[in-house]
């Protein structure tokens, strides 16, 4: 990133991420006494969808807060009038939500990957 051009390199980063995931899948599955399932194709945008769904359903984060984290204009969760008058960035709420997300990742993703090593 140069600060003068758009962010690039997503395809290369995605390949590296796929490789890292693939290296962990077998050991994690083996530690759980199961065979690793075939990984379905996915896109980077799927991470945003997953965050939004888990944040709202499991972590009980308000949809407007999740929308702000994803930098959405919240057309689905607020009225046009609300978007005009409520310019709150929800920084405290977003910080709390992202800490909950961090805790979930540490306990359910990172800890399981570490346990399989």
C-alpha positions, 0 to 999 in steps of 0.5 A, spaced: 500 500 500 503 506 497 497 511 500 496 514 493 493 507 489 488 503 491 489 497 495 491 491 491 494 484 492 487 480 494 488 474 490 495 473 492 493 474 499 487 469 498 491 464 495 496 464 502 490 464 506 487 458 503 494 455 503 494 456 511 487 454 512 488 447 508 495 446 512 491 447 519 484 443 517 487 436 517 490 436 524 484 440 527 480 434 524 484 429 527 484 432 534 477 432 534 477 424 531 474 426 525 476 427 517 477 433 514 471 435 510 472 438 503 473 446 503 468 449 499 470 455 495 469 461 498 471 469 497 473 474 502 467 477 502 464 471 505 468 473 511 464 479 512 457 475 511 460 470 517 462 476 521 455 480 520 451 473 522 455 471 528 455 478 531 448 479 530 446 472 532 451 469 537 454 475 540 447 479 540 451 485 537 446 490 534 445 490 527 446 497 526 453 496 530 455 491 525 453 495 519 458 500 522 463 495 523 462 493 516 462 500 513 455 500 511 450 505 510 445 501 514 440 502 508 437 495 511 437 497 518 435 504 519 430 509 515 432 514 511 430 519 516 434 516 521 441 516 517 440 523 516 439 525 523 443 520 527 450 521 525 453 517 530 459 513 529 458 508 535 465 508 536 464 505 543 459 500 541 464 498 535 469 497 540 465 492 545 463 488 539 470 487 536 472 485 543 467 480 543 469 478 536 476 477 538 474 473 544 470 468 540 476 467 535 481 466 540 476 461 544 473 457 538 478 458 532 485 459 535 485 455 541 482 449 537 488 450 532 493 451 537 490 444 541 491 440 534 499 442 534 
